[in-house]
């Protein structure tokens, strides 16, 4: 096991999420809770340059991420933007 606090935090979070994977949860509540996790995950994915920005650009052409194209593609755009679009559309549907 790593002594790095970041690695330990990631491993703990992954274990906790797995342990509660099948817990029934309201989709809007789940998506809202995932926003914080997505933000942190995106930060680290971007620092590692995991995603090809051209691939994210292509994704953005087919999926609304709720963020104008003038902002450069990143894992943050991909993960948090898509989650926010889901949250906004779910709230809009629920308010009808």
N, C-alpha and C positions, 0 to 999 in steps of 0.2 A: 504494500500500500504506500502511496506517495505521501511525503511529508509536506508537500506544497498545499497551502490552505485553499487555493483556487481549485486544484484537482480534487481535493477532499470534498469541497462544497459541491462540485459538479457530480461526483460519484454519489454523494448523499442525496442530492436532489433527484438524480436518476432512479435511485433505489426507492425513494419515497413516492415518486410518480408511478413507478411500476407497481408498487404495493397497493396503490389506490386506483389503478387503471380502470377497473370495472365497477367503480362506485358510480351510481346513478347521479348525474349532475345536469342541471339546466344548461343547455347549450350556450346561452348568452353569458351566464355566470362563468362557465368554463372558459369561453373565449376571452372574457375580460381578465380573468386570472392568468391566462396564458400570455397576455400582453407583456407583463413584466419579465417573464421568462424569455419570451421571444426577443425582447429588447437586449437582454444580456447575452443571449445566445448569438444574436446577430452581431453584436459588438465583437465577440471572439471569432466568429466565422469571417467577418470582414478583416480583422487583423491578420488572420491566417491566409486571406485571399482564397478561400475555398471555392467560391462561385465565380465562374467566368461572367464578366459583366455583359458580354454579348448574349449569353443565355438568359440572363435576367431581363435584358432589353427585349428579347423575343417573348418571354413570358409576359412582360408588361403590355405587349401589343395584343395579347389575347385575354388577359385578365386585368380587370380594373384593380389597381392597388391604391387608389384614392390619393395619389401623390403626383403632382404635375411632372411631366417629362423633363422639365428643366433641371430637376434634381438627379444627380448621377445614380445609376443603378448600384444597388448594394444588397447585402443580405437583410439589412434593416428595412429597406424599401420592400423587399420581397415578403419578409415575415410579418413585420408589424403593419405594413400597409394593407396587406391582404386580410389580416385579422380585423383591422379596423373597419374595412369595407363590410366584412361579415357582420360585425357588431352593429354597425349603422343600419344595414339592410334588415337585420333581425329586429332591431328596435322599431324601425319603420313599419314592418309587417305586424308587429305586436300592437302598434298604436292605431291600426286601422279598425 
